[in-house]
């Protein structure tokens, strides 16, 4: 329901946004937060996809059931294997009349992505962004994979994470979009990367609400870097 792509030229996602949802665990019913880093699918944005894979604990390889594997799919598979990022496969557009899931599975097999039930252990699910079919089940799969991986963080550690993207605004100056990997990020703290530093003047969550602190793996917007 985030529908970021419609705001951009040709409906192609051209930035690496991050956003957060809550989804209950199928086993315990406990609410889990999931942060999505939405990397562009267009072939021109390969470096941004590699950046997204480096920041993520788990990747979702998105393949359209009506189109199958494209050059950027092959490239994404290569990135996931080289970064050793665990991934699951989402077969999208299953609502389309020309969707052919078996054909896509065979193409993935040729690309050495062996799905569960097809001689491998890569989890997958069919989804429709239009009808919402399969989305809850895909989220269940993400939560389950995260639980099995046993992901943890240390709230007492120094905050650290990734700069997903940065830009300069006339009104507020330099804005950096971050994803926190460890520790708790607090407003007023000093902040630095290998190429820039500053002090957090404004800390916001991904919805643009002011925050005093953010925990892993929250997406954050920070104003306070002295240069891009």
N, C-alpha and C positions, 0 to 999 in steps of 0.2 A: 504493500500500500504506500510505499514511499515515493514511487513514480518520479524519480529525479531526471530520467533521460528525456522526458517530454519538454523540459526547459531548454534543451541544448540542440544545437544544429543537427538536423537530420535524425533526431531521436537517438543519437549515439552518446553514450556517457563519455564525457571528455575530461572528467576530473576523477581523482581517486578520493571519493567521499567515504566517511565512516559513520555508521549509525548503529543504534542499540535497540534491541527488543527484549521483552521478557517472555519466556515460554515455559510452561510447567513440565517437569520430568514425567514421562509416561509411567515410570515405576513408583516414584514417591509422591508425585503431585507438587513437589517443591518448585517454586519459581526459579528459573535459571535465566541469567542475563546472557544474551548472545550479541557480540559486536560483529557487524559485517563491514568489511572493507570492500567497497564496490569498485573494482578496477575495470577500465574500459575494455570492451571486446574487440574494438576495431583494430585492424592489423597495424595501424600507425603507432600504437601505444605500447610496444613490447617492453620498454624499460619500466613503464609504470606498472605493468603486470608483474614483472620480476620483483619490483619493490614491494608490491602487495604480498607476494608469496613469502618474502623474507620476513615480513612483519607478522604473519599469521601463524596460529597454532594448527589450523586446519584449513584446507582449501576446498572449494566447491567448483569442480570443473563443469561448466555449463555447456551443454550440447543441444542444439535444436533438433527435435525429433523429425522435423520435416526437411532439414537441410543436411544433417550429419556433420562429419568432421570437415572443418575448414583449415586453411593454412595456419590461422592463429590458434586453432585448437591443438594442432600438432606442436606448435611453438610453446603453448601453455603446458602441455604434457612434459615437454623437455625441461621447462623451468621447474616444474614440480619435482621431477626426478633429480635434477641437479641440486636443488635446494633441500632434497629429502623431506619435503613437506607432505604430511599425510593428507589424503584427499578423498572425497566422495564425489560421485557423479550425479548431476541433476539433468535429466532429460526433459527439456522444456517444450512447450507448444504441443503437448500431447492431444490437445483439443482440436488441432487442425485435421481436416479430412485426409490430407496427404502425409500425415505422420506415420513413420515406419520404424518402430522401436527395434525390431529384430535386425533391420538393415544397419542401424546405428551401432547396435551391440557388436555386430560383425566387423564394422569399421574400427571400433575401439579395440577389438581383439587384434586386428591387423596392426594397430598402433601400440600393441603390447600393454594395453589397459584391460586386464582380465576381470570382468565383473563377477560378483557372486551369482552362482547358478550358471555361469558360463566358463567354468574352469578356473576361477580366480577368487580373490578375497576383497575386491574393491566394492564397497557398498554403493548402491545407486537407488534413485527413486524418480519416477515420472511425475512431472508437475505441469500445471497450466497457470500462467500468470493472469489469464483472462477470467477463468472460472474459480481459481483458487484450489482446484483439485490437486491433492497430493502435497500441498504446502505444509500442513500440520505434520504429516508423516515425515517430510524432509527435515523439519525442525526437530522432531523426536529423534531422528537419526543423528543430527548434529549434537544434541544434548548427550545421547548415549555414547557417541564417539568421544566426546569431551570427558565424560565420566570414566570411561575405560582408560583414557590417556592419563588420568589422575593429575590434571593441571592444577598447579598451586601458585601462590605468590606470598611474599613476605611483607606485611603492612609496616614493619619497622625498618625496612630497607630504604635506601635513598631512591626517590622516584626516578625511573628510567623508562625509555620507550622510543618510539619512532616518530619522526616528522613525516606525515603522509604527504602534505603539500603546504606551500606558503605563498602568500601574495601580499601586495601593498594596496591599501585602501586610502583614499584621500582623507576620509573622516577619522579613521582610527589608527592609521599607520600600518605597520607590518603585522600580519595575522598568520599564525601557524596552526595547522590542524595536526593534532597529535593522537597517537594511540599509546596508552600507558601499558607497560609490560610488568612492572614490579614497583612496589612501594606506593605511597600515597602522595599525590601532587597537590600542593596547597597554594592558594593565592598569596602573593607577596614574596614567594621564594625566588632565589636566583635560579636561572635556567641557562643551559649552554649546550651547544652541539660542537663538533670539530670546527665549524666555519662561522659560528655566530654565538652571541651571548646576550644576556639582558636580565630583566627582573619581571616577574609576572604581575602586570598591572591589572589585567582583566583575565579571569578564568571563567569559561562558559562550558556547559555541556553541549552535546551535538544539536540540541533543539534551540540553542541560543539563550538558555537560562543561566543567570549568574550562579556560580558555585564557589563555595569556600574551599572545598577539596574534592578530588576525584580519585576513585580507586581503580585498580586494574579490573578489566581491560577496557576501561571507559574511553570513548572518543572524547577529545577535549579541543577547545579553541582557546588559544593563548594570544594575548596582546602584550608585548613587552620586549621582544627581540630588537636589538639595535640595528640589525641589517638582515636582508633576506638570507 
